């Protein structure tokens, strides 16, 4: 019985080593591969053919989770290798010599989209044998280094429970996270979670502790990843907050002191990595804040500061372990330069917008006016359908002889009134008679 079990195990190992085989040969896929994006990777694949069988083709596919096959590279002996889609000009065979019996695939400039399972298919034939093909699969992991780990905290003051969450964003595969407390590994009550965003993986690890004012500890989260040259770490410490600085923006100088109507921002900074995260309280000269002041977490903003807002501002940071206070003094003087843009009128961008709007309106009115004028001109040139027509020219139908006689009578009347030389044409006869004024010398 033991002998049969050993033979079964050996047979299983042989099937695993030779992923796909048949009577015509075998195809052996290499180990799974991990490589950082941007680099060159090789997917190993070898084959062996039996008897007189000859290589017919080598094909590489990328296999989706649903089982669909996307062509990567096709090769036929004696021809060039054909590449497809996103693999064009990036995929090639390591060796095309059939004597080497190698079908390994080389991918350059590895992309995150290359991540997945690949199938190496080898086909053979000839020698009077039936066509044969075999295949093997190799998994490729395109390594994407995640961001450095960050720790966030959530403190419940009622239960004094502190939850620490360590996150390493957008990696492939997800980062491996571990915790220590004062150097000792935390292995219990650790909640882990991996979420996906556009194919990238976010790793999260969460622990919860009960906070005591007499207890101070340092918690460290370590992220390990194949793309990291060394583990990356983040740490926080249970302790009382310590105010390190209070900054003023804009920072006053002798040349540019703070002036009335400036917007002034005060920022209270505590020692980094302190948990629970402190709360902040601001005071002005030991009393209430100016009416224009607004606080958001560790920042205090004075809108359009006034001269009376000058004085000492204190920031008190507190948590369950204690508190600390820092202070700074600001002096706001009379404005000596032009009023700020917000006080003197509309911003330049608003003025420009109004000017553009006015010009656009003028242009529209000009176009409308021009169209109306053209339409009016066109209407004036047209004759209304019901307007009376102009009288047609009257053509005389009188006989030509009557016209000639009438003309002669007129000429006679004119000669008596003005005895100048008059020429009368008789159209009917086609000749002319000339009447001249009598010469005084001849008359005499």
Long-range contacts (C-beta under 8 A, 24 or more apart in sequence): 19-135, 19-136, 19-137, 20-134, 20-135, 20-136, 21-134, 22-132, 22-134, 23-50, 23-132, 24-49, 24-50, 24-53, 24-124, 24-129, 24-130, 24-132, 24-134, 25-49, 25-50, 25-53, 25-122, 25-124, 25-132, 25-134, 26-134, 27-103, 27-120, 27-121, 27-122, 27-134, 27-135, 27-136, 28-136, 29-120, 29-136, 29-137, 29-138, 30-104, 30-138, 31-138, 32-138, 32-139, 32-140, 32-141, 33-138, 33-139, 33-140, 33-141, 34-140, 34-141, 34-143, 34-226, 35-110, 35-140, 35-141, 35-142, 35-143, 36-110, 36-142, 36-143, 36-144, 36-145, 36-227, 37-110, 37-111, 37-112, 37-142, 37-143, 37-144, 38-109, 38-110, 39-109, 39-110, 40-106, 40-107, 40-108, 40-109, 40-110, 41-106, 41-107, 41-110, 41-140, 42-94, 42-104, 42-105, 42-106, 42-107, 43-104, 43-105, 43-106, 43-107, 43-118, 43-120, 43-138, 43-140, 44-104, 44-138, 45-102, 45-103, 45-104, 45-105, 45-120, 45-122, 45-136, 45-138, 46-101, 46-102, 46-103, 46-104, 47-101, 47-102, 47-103, 47-122, 47-134, 48-101, 49-101, 49-124, 51-127, 51-129, 52-126, 52-127, 52-128, 52-129, 53-124, 53-125, 53-126, 53-127, 53-129, 53-132, 54-98, 54-124, 54-125, 54-126, 54-127, 55-98, 55-122, 55-123, 55-124, 56-123, 56-124, 56-125, 56-126, 56-131, 56-133, 57-121, 57-122, 57-123, 57-133, 58-93, 58-103, 58-120, 58-121, 58-122, 58-123, 59-120, 59-121, 59-123, 60-91, 60-103, 60-105, 60-118, 60-119, 60-120, 60-121, 61-118, 61-119, 61-121, 62-114, 62-116, 62-117, 62-118, 62-119, 63-116, 63-117, 63-118, 63-119, 63-137, 64-116, 69-119, 72-105, 72-118, 73-105, 86-111, 86-113, 86-114, 107-140, 110-142, 111-142, 112-142, 112-144, 112-172, 112-199, 112-200, 113-142, 114-140, 114-142, 115-140, 115-141, 115-142, 115-172, 115-199, 116-140, 141-172, 141-173, 142-172, 143-172, 143-173, 143-225, 143-226, 143-227, 144-170, 144-171, 144-172, 144-200, 144-227, 145-171, 145-225, 145-227, 145-228, 146-170, 146-171, 146-174, 146-175, 146-201, 146-202, 146-203, 146-223, 146-225, 147-171, 148-223, 148-232, 148-234, 149-175, 149-177, 149-221, 149-222, 149-223, 149-232, 149-233, 149-234, 150-234, 151-219, 151-221, 151-234, 151-235, 151-236, 153-236, 153-275, 153-276, 153-277, 155-211, 155-275, 155-276, 155-277, 155-319, 155-320, 157-320, 159-210, 160-210, 160-211, 160-212, 160-320, 161-208, 161-209, 161-210, 161-211, 162-208, 162-209, 162-210, 162-211, 162-238, 162-275, 162-276, 163-206, 163-207, 163-208, 164-206, 164-207, 164-208, 164-209, 164-219, 164-221, 164-236, 164-275, 165-204, 165-205, 165-206, 166-204, 166-205, 166-206, 166-221, 166-223, 166-234, 167-202, 167-203, 167-204, 168-202, 168-203, 168-223, 168-225, 168-232, 169-200, 169-202, 170-197, 170-200, 170-201, 170-202, 171-200, 171-201, 171-202, 171-203, 171-225, 171-227, 172-199, 172-200, 172-201, 173-201, 173-225, 173-226, 174-201, 174-202, 174-203, 175-203, 175-223, 175-224, 175-225, 176-203, 176-223, 176-224, 176-225, 177-203, 177-204, 177-205, 177-221, 177-222, 177-223, 177-224, 178-205, 178-221, 178-222, 178-224, 179-205, 179-207, 179-219, 179-220, 179-221, 179-222, 180-219, 180-220, 180-222, 181-217, 181-218, 181-219, 181-220, 182-217, 182-218, 209-238, 211-238, 211-276, 211-320, 211-321, 213-320, 213-321, 213-322, 216-321, 219-275, 235-273, 236-273, 236-274, 236-275, 237-273, 237-274, 237-275, 238-275, 238-276, 238-321, 239-271, 239-274, 239-275, 239-321, 240-274, 240-319, 240-321, 240-322, 240-323, 240-324, 241-270, 241-271, 241-274, 241-278, 241-317, 241-318, 241-319, 241-321, 241-322, 241-323, 241-324, 242-270, 242-271, 242-274, 242-317, 242-324, 243-268, 243-269, 243-270, 243-315, 243-317, 243-324, 243-325, 243-326, 244-269, 244-270, 244-271, 244-326, 245-269, 245-326, 246-313, 246-315, 246-326, 246-327, 246-328, 248-328, 248-330, 252-330, 252-331, 257-331, 257-333, 258-305, 258-330, 258-331, 258-332, 258-333, 259-332, 259-333, 259-334, 259-335, 259-336, 259-337, 260-304, 260-305, 260-306, 260-307, 260-332, 260-333, 260-334, 260-335, 261-304, 261-305, 261-306, 261-335, 261-339, 261-340, 261-343, 262-304, 262-305, 262-332, 262-340, 263-301, 263-302, 263-303, 263-304, 263-305, 264-301, 264-302, 264-305, 264-309, 264-330, 264-332, 265-299, 265-300, 265-301, 265-302, 266-299, 266-300, 266-301, 266-302, 266-313, 266-315, 266-328, 266-330, 267-298, 267-299, 268-298, 268-299, 268-300, 268-315, 268-317, 268-326, 269-298, 270-298, 270-317, 270-324, 274-319, 275-319, 276-319, 276-320, 276-321, 277-319, 278-317, 278-318, 278-319, 278-323, 279-317, 279-318, 279-319, 280-315, 280-316, 280-317, 280-318, 281-315, 281-316, 281-318, 282-313, 282-314, 282-315, 282-316, 283-313, 283-314, 283-316, 284-309, 284-311, 284-312, 284-313, 285-311, 285-312, 286-312, 286-314, 304-340, 304-342, 304-343, 305-332, 306-332, 307-332, 307-333, 307-334, 400-427, 400-428, 401-428, 403-427, 403-428, 404-428, 404-429, 411-435
